[in-house]
Amino acid sequence: MKFPAEQNKYCPYCNTQTKQTIKLGGGKVSKASTKMRFGVRKRARKEKGYGAINVRGKAANTKKLARGYQLKLTCSVCKKSHMIKLAQGKRLKKKPELIK
């Protein structure tokens, strides 16, 4: 997906449509929060006592591309920025990029 570097969008701080500069924001989940998820803890309990051997075998080495990207919009009037999600709940076919 291609996006222009500047666009007229709604600014929640100015409460009007203003010209906003667009940057790609971080769409990744932090590593600290994923280590404490229920599924990770459950699998660790199952594998406990087996040493270095995985119980379920090796995981498939396929990478899911373009999932959960965010755009960072910075207002040209008030200079404040906010994030919007791209295709919430869906996987994008192409990685988003900015057009200058």
C-alpha positions in Angstrom: 0.0 0.0 0.0 1.3 3.4 -0.9 0.5 6.6 1.1 1.4 10.2 0.4 3.8 11.9 2.9 1.2 14.7 3.5 -2.6 14.4 3.6 -5.6 16.4 4.9 -6.9 14.5 7.9 -8.9 15.1 11.0 -6.9 16.3 14.0 -8.5 15.4 17.3 -6.7 18.2 19.1 -7.6 21.0 16.8 -11.0 19.4 16.1 -10.7 20.3 12.4 -9.3 18.9 9.1 -5.7 20.0 8.8 -2.6 19.1 6.7 -0.8 16.2 8.4 2.6 14.7 7.8 2.5 10.9 7.8 5.1 8.5 9.1 5.0 4.8 9.5 4.6 4.0 13.2 5.7 0.9 15.0 3.1 -1.9 14.6 5.0 -4.5 16.6 4.0 -5.8 20.0 6.7 -5.4 22.7 8.6 -8.5 23.5 8.0 -8.1 27.3 4.3 -8.5 26.9 4.4 -11.5 24.7 6.5 -13.5 27.2 3.7 -13.4 29.8 0.8 -14.4 27.6 -1.3 -17.4 28.6 -0.4 -19.6 25.6 3.4 -19.0 26.3 3.0 -19.9 29.9 0.9 -23.0 29.1 3.4 -24.3 26.7 6.3 -23.7 29.1 4.4 -25.8 31.7 4.0 -28.6 29.2 7.6 -28.6 28.1 8.9 -28.5 31.7 11.0 -31.5 32.6 11.9 -32.4 29.0 15.2 -30.5 29.0 16.1 -29.0 25.6 13.7 -31.2 23.6 10.5 -29.5 22.3 7.4 -31.5 23.0 5.5 -30.4 19.8 8.6 -30.5 17.6 9.9 -27.6 15.5 7.6 -24.8 14.6 6.9 -24.0 10.9 9.3 -21.4 9.6 6.8 -19.2 7.8 6.6 -15.5 8.4 3.3 -13.6 8.3 3.9 -10.3 6.4 2.3 -6.9 7.0 0.3 -7.4 10.1 -1.0 -4.6 12.3 0.8 -1.5 10.9 0.1 2.0 12.2 0.4 5.5 10.7 1.7 8.4 12.8 0.0 11.6 11.8 1.5 14.9 12.9 -0.6 18.0 12.7 1.0 21.1 10.9 -1.0 23.5 13.1 -0.6 22.3 16.7 2.4 20.0 16.0 0.8 17.2 18.1 0.7 13.6 16.7 -1.6 10.7 17.0 -1.7 7.1 15.6 -4.2 5.4 13.4 -4.3 1.7 12.7 -4.3 0.3 9.1 -6.8 -2.4 8.3 -7.6 -3.3 11.9 -8.1 -7.0 12.3 -6.9 -7.8 8.8 -3.6 -8.8 7.2 -2.4 -6.5 4.5 -1.1 -8.1 1.3 1.7 -5.4 0.8 3.8 -3.6 3.3 2.8 0.1 3.5 5.3 2.7 2.2 5.3 6.5 1.9 5.4 8.4 -1.4 7.4 11.6 -1.3 
